[in-house]
Amino acid sequence: MELPDAAPAHLIDPAAVDEEDAGAYRLLAADIASGVAVVAARHRRRDVAATVTGFLDVSYDPPTMLVSLFEEGRICDAVESAGAWTLSVLRRDQEGVANWLASPGNPVEGLLDRVPFRRAPGSGAAVLDGALAWFELATVAVHTAATHQLVVGEVTAMGRGVREAQADDPLVHFARGYRGLTR
């Protein structure tokens, strides 16, 4: 669906969203640039991980973050069950990792065999090597929002995966694709 420039408002009845409404929403929401990260948790002695673009810094006192997870995804179940998880913020050159962990139907066994990582100090969840920044979080609240769970976590450990001088090229999701920042 293509909306004309300076189109009049597209009115939506939230109780009766149709395909046209959903298409218009997807088109306009694609104009929101966001960072790209990987959420990981240990669940039933397995590593579970997925690429996310819906995450944010909530507060610095105490350090708190939020991530939006599709409620029917393996990662949502793993994060909710484990109670602790990691968020690794990706660099531009980690697009291949983002694509791999965003692919539906990834294997349950060996998901991270092709992704370099180390273990977080508390939960043992995966922290991706070379991430711009990483955070280990303990879940403090989970809120349902439409088809997703908003998981709020307090930071229990954090760090960089690269030297600060290399932390200037984040992977960004915009207009249904990955990009870097240009200067």
C-alpha angles and dihedrals in degrees: 000000000000121000116206120242112276090007119180116260116290103225118212131194102213090206093058111032111171133192092271091053092047092048093050090048093050091049094051096039089055086069090069109097115213140172120255123232141162121237115204136180138171110242125172089348091304132110114242120186139164139178115251136185097178105083136111147180107253105180142345095212098082097005103248134171137183131212129190114222129184103250095225095050125106091236092058092053091045095049093046093047098042096049090210130066145159134241117203114191109217131229123225092258091057094072091116090058090048091052093047094050092043093054115110115235097031113167119269091215118058097005092150098037090108096040120082110229145145131213124268112241099243111027100024089230117149121275110194115237113243096020115154089234136347134203132193111208139190113214113245100167142007122200127187115231115175107295094348142072117226105214116198118199137181114226113247098171136004143172149144127276092203136035113276091249088061095048097090105092112068124181108248129193114217135150092005094304145078122263141165128228117264123209 
